[in-house]
């Protein structure tokens, strides 16, 4: 018997925190941050998760999870950020399960492709300090901790540079970009200061003729922007926190 055979093997799982922004409820007047959850047979919400098959990578497991559990066929490579290893012996009543939790994001058009029969998007609210829950319902296992960790890290990054996790599809106006940051940070931001902070990390969007693109959503057209290449900037640079507004600027 080899040395490895003498030790019991835990099940390895990947649990996925998928954040998105959108009008999560019919009465919403502004964008909100939400997390994708599913319901167990007993009605308890959980994060989408999957056991890792033998000799499968985390990336392969995430793709299988999206296709088989969310009925979502990825059309692009998704950003994945490891949140942590969750290995408390009693964390899962089904047995010895070690979870490697990861964060990713869906753009609104991608979230719209999810079936309400399979998943729901639960709004995220409140303070994301350690030990706090940011969803209206408690999630199973230690998934509350995973979501809080993901939201805390995401908010920290959204103080620094424009839409670093690509929750919006560029090009966008500065107002559209600010609304995404306000959804993540759950606070209104000072418009002029926000624009000054973000402009060094943006470049004007142009059409196929090289002309500057303008918004066409009605009202006075606004200039469209897209982020500069990551190699041209430090994604963790920039002053923070962003100044908050006392009233919401639209």
N, C-alpha and C positions, 0 to 999 in steps of 0.2 A: 504494500500500500504506500502510495506516495505521501509526502508531507501534506500536500494540498487536500488529499482525500480524507484526512483526519479531521478537517474542520467543516462545520456545517456552512452552507451557502445561503445568504439572504437573497430575497428577490430584489432586483434593482428596477426602479421605476423612474420615469420622467414625468413630473407634474409641470404644467405650462400655465404661466400667468400671461394672459393675452389682454393687453390694454387697448382701448380704442376711444375715440371721441365722437360725439354726435348728439343729435336731439334724442335722448334716450327715452323720453316719455312724451306723449302727445302734447302736454301742456307746457313743455319746455320752451323758453324764449331764447335760450343761449346754449351753446355747446356744453356738454358735461363729459367728464371722464368716466369710463365704465370698464368692467372686467368681465370676460366671457366665463360663464359657469354652466354646468349641467346639473341635472337632478338625479339623485339615486332613486331606487324604487320606493324608499321611505319618504321621499320628498326633500331630503337634505341636500343643499347645494354643495357642489365640489368643483374643483378645478379640473379641466380635462387632463387626463393622465393615462399612461400606458406602461406596462412592463416592457423592459428591454429584452428583445430576443437574443439568443446566443449569437455572438459575433456581429451584432448590429451596433452601429454608432448612435450617439445621441441625435445627430442630424437625421439619420434614417428613421429613428424612432419617432421624432417629431413629425416628419412627413407622413408616416403611417398613421399617427394620431390624428393629424388634420384630415386625412382622407377617410379613415375608417370610423372615427368617432364624431367628427364634426361635419362629415360629408362635404369637405372643402378641398378642392383640387388646387394646390398652390401653382400660381403662374409666375412666381418670382422667387428668388432666394430670400428667405426671411432672416432678419437680424435676430440673433440669439445671444442672450447674456445670462451667464450662470448666476443664480441668486445664492445658492448654498446647498449643502448636503444636509438632509434631515434624516437622522438615524436613531432617534429615540426608540428603544426596544419595544415600547408599547404604543407607538404612534398609529399603528394600523391593527385593528382587531382581527383582520384576516390572517395575520402571521407576521413573520419578520420581513419587513419591507424597508429598504433604504431608498429614499427619493433624492434625485438630483433635480432641483427645481430651476427652471429657466424662465426668463422674461422675453416676450416678443410683442409686437404691436400689429394691429390691423388698421388700415385706412378705412374711412367710413364706407367707401364703395365695396370694400372687401367684407366688412361686417354685415352689410346689407345682403350679402350672398348666403349668410348663415340661416338655416331653417329654424324658425321659432319652435318647431316640434322637437328639435334636437338640443338647442342651447338657448340661453337667454343672456342678455347683457345687463349686469347688475351695477347700478350707479355707485360710484366711489365718493365718499364724503368724509370730511373731518380730518383731524390731526393724525399724521402717519408716523408718530413716534413709536418706538419699540413698545410692544405690549398692548397697543391700541388696535381696535378693529375699525376698518374703514368702509365696510359694507353693512347694509341694514340687517342682514341675517348672518349668523355665524356659519362658517363653512366647516365641513367635516375635516377630520384628521388635524393636521397643523397648517391647513391651507390659509387660515386667517393670517398667520405669521408670514407666509410667503407673499400674500397680496400686499400687506403693509410694508414689507421690505421692498417690494417692487415699486410701490407708489413713492416711498420715501426717496429711493435712488432716482427715480424718474423726475420727481420734482426738483431735486438738486441739479440735475442736468439742464432742466428747462429754465433755470435762472441764468444760464451761461451763454447759450448759443441758440440760433433759430431751429426749432423743431428737430432736435438731434436724433430722435427715434423715428422720424418720418411718419408721424401720425397723419399728416396731410400730404396730399399729392401736389407737388409744385407744377406750374408756377402759381403763386398766390399774391394777393395784395398784402400790404403791411397790416391792414385791419383784419384780414382773414387769418394771418399768422398770429396776431395778438390774441384773437379769440381762442385759438388752439392753446396757447400758453396759459390763458386765463382758465381754460377748462382743466388743464393739468394742475395748475397751482391753486385752483379753487378760490381765486381772489381776482378782483378787477385790478388792472395795471394802468399806470399813467401812460397815455398814448404817446406823447411827444418823447418822453424819456425812453420808452420801449423802442420807438423807431430809431433813435440815435444809437442805442445799444446794439441793435440788430443789423443796421445797414452795413457795417464793416464786414459782415459775414455773408452778405448777399450781393448778387449782381443782377442787372436788369435782364428780364426774359425777352427774347427776341423771336420773331416768327421766321418762316422759311426764307424771307427776303432780307432778313437782318434788321428789320424794323422793330422798335420797342413795342412789346405787347401791352395792351390795355384791357382792363376788365370790361366785360360786355353784359353785366348783370342788371343794367338799368341805372338811372341816376348819372351822376358825373363819373366818367371813366377814371379809373385809378391805375397807376402803373403796376405791372406784374413783376415779381421777382422770383429768383430761384437761388438756392444756396450755392456758394462757391465750392469748389472741389475740396474734399477733406484734406488732400495733400497740401492745399494752399493755406490751411489754417490749423490752429490747435483747437480741437473740439472741446477741450476742458478749460480753455482760457476765457477771459472776460470777467468783468466785475459782477458781483452778485451780493445780496439779492436784488431783483428788479424792484423799483419803487412801486408801491401799491397806490391805487386811487381810492379816494373816499367814496366816489360814486362811479358806477360803471360807464366807461366811455365806449360808444358803439361806432 
